[in-house]
């Protein structure tokens, strides 16, 4: 019974996406295997660079969120 519901939901989704001119995702195992074969372990320098950039991005989003929080909570109290 659950299989029928899942296939019906997939067909409904495919129909809706088709109406929007969006392709449904496909699963091709060979493409995933090819990507995994091309992948390699990053060097220490690459890893540190990626880590620094990620930390800066997270910090920037956190600072922006804090500024928005201050504007929306503390600024109305001061007015």
C-alpha positions in Angstrom: 0.0 0.0 0.0 2.8 2.4 0.9 4.5 1.6 -2.4 1.4 2.7 -4.4 1.2 6.0 -2.4 4.9 6.7 -3.0 4.7 6.0 -6.7 1.6 8.2 -6.9 3.3 11.0 -5.1 6.3 10.7 -7.4 4.1 10.9 -10.5 2.3 13.9 -9.1 5.6 15.6 -8.4 6.9 14.7 -11.9 3.7 16.2 -13.4 4.0 19.4 -11.4 7.6 19.8 -12.3 6.9 19.1 -15.9 4.3 21.9 -15.9 7.1 24.2 -14.6 9.6 23.0 -17.3 11.8 21.5 -14.6 13.4 18.1 -15.1 13.0 15.5 -12.4 16.3 14.4 -10.9 17.7 11.1 -12.2 19.9 8.6 -10.4 22.8 7.3 -12.5 25.2 5.2 -10.4 27.9 5.4 -13.0 28.1 9.2 -12.7 28.5 9.0 -8.9 31.2 6.3 -9.3 33.1 8.5 -11.8 33.0 11.5 -9.4 34.3 9.3 -6.5 37.2 8.0 -8.7 38.2 11.6 -9.6 38.0 12.8 -6.0 41.2 12.9 -3.9 42.1 13.8 -0.4 42.9 17.5 0.0 46.4 18.5 1.0 46.9 20.1 4.4 47.2 23.6 2.8 43.9 23.1 0.8 42.1 21.8 3.9 43.3 24.8 6.0 42.3 27.3 3.3 38.8 25.7 3.0 38.5 25.7 6.8 39.4 29.4 7.1 37.0 30.4 4.4 34.2 28.3 6.0 34.8 29.8 9.4 34.8 33.4 8.0 31.5 32.7 6.2 29.9 31.3 9.3 31.1 34.2 11.4 29.8 36.7 8.8 26.4 35.1 8.8 26.4 35.1 12.6 27.4 38.8 12.8 24.7 39.7 10.3 22.1 37.7 12.3 23.1 39.4 15.5 22.9 42.9 13.9 19.4 42.1 12.6 18.4 40.8 16.0 19.6 44.0 17.7 17.7 46.2 15.2 14.5 44.2 15.6 14.6 43.9 19.4 16.6 46.6 21.0 16.0 49.5 18.6 12.2 49.5 19.0 12.7 49.7 22.8 14.9 52.8 22.4 12.3 54.7 20.3 
